[in-house]
Amino acid sequence: MPPGEVFGVSVDTGRALSVGEVAEALGLTPRTIKYYEELGLLRPERTSGNYRSYTERDVERLSRIKRMRAIGLSLATIREALKHESELDRRGARGLSPEALRSVLGSLEEQREVLASRIERMRRDLAEAEELVRALDSDVRYIRRRLRGASVEEILAELGRAE
């Protein structure tokens, strides 16, 4: 890859770029870039005036994030993948080593198990909530009948016939 070009994006080497310049070069919004920073996906340096200052390495990392998002990877997966340095393979393409991929896979499998457990807990909670709604529906019908003048004895008699 030629100097000053990061994954097909031309950047001026030797000088740091502002968030606006990086956003324009990569086709991202400044807010997206700041969001990725908030998530800890990148940490640009700051100028003495506290402005973000992006190096070629930051632009490369953002470009990598953008490509991973484009193929549908979640931000959690991207965060995990970025913990590992990419390497050049035999063809000169960048990617994670088999060891790094195993590490990412292990972490993602753990995350998946946690989420699956949460889903199961939520299903149980949902079933309990639905049962409570059915009980409340019954109470609402009873109170509406009472407000329309039905006596307790009439309602109980009807319930006895329905069972």
Buried (B, 14 or more C-beta within 10 A) or exposed (E): EEEEEBBEBEBEEEEBBBBEBBBBBBEBEBEBBBEBBEEEBBEBEEEEEEEBBBBBEBBBBBBBBBEBBEEEBEBEBBBBBBEBEBEEEEEEEBEBEEEBEEBBEEBBEEBEEEEEEEEEEEEEEEEEEEEEEEEEEEEEEBEEBEEEEEEEEEBEEEEEEEE
